[in-house]
Amino acid sequence: PADVRRRARLRAITLESRAPDRAAAWYRRALGLSDDDPLLTAGGVELRFRLGTADAPNTVEPARIVLNFHVDDIRAAEARLVALEAVWVRELERTRWGIIGTVLDFDGNYVQIVEPAPDSPPCLQRKEEHR
């Protein structure tokens, strides 16, 4: 109906990288995403990488944007990140909302992984779990 307002939905995030193909490969391995899909997507949001300035070795202010990924098995995600020799900004920590940890990606951005606790608020649960 014409009177129903549509909400905005996040469809893509573009990250600058000194090596976009390598950055995309890092995210695929770190998060266990499929190599079969030509688009890199997580939770319905496309991650895009474009060539950034080569003179900056890492993100200048990495805490300004934190990419937050919910995972079903945080220990498996941790093992992938350890294998990639990711730098941990925040080691895995159990909180009342679940288990949370933060690493730096290939370009120095903050990437947080979260395994929500079963009794965490609905906003932290997967959409299909709280319809």
Number of C-alpha atoms within 10 A of each C-alpha: 4 5 5 6 7 7 6 6 7 9 11 14 12 10 16 15 25 19 16 18 13 14 19 20 14 18 19 16 16 21 19 14 15 13 11 7 8 7 13 20 18 16 9 10 14 15 16 18 19 15 12 13 12 10 7 11 12 17 17 11 10 15 12 9 10 14 13 14 14 19 17 11 12 20 13 14 19 19 12 16 22 14 11 14 10 18 16 17 13 13 13 18 12 14 10 10 16 16 19 20 19 22 23 20 23 23 20 18 22 24 22 20 22 24 21 24 15 11 11 12 11 13 8 17 17 14 9 6 7 10 6
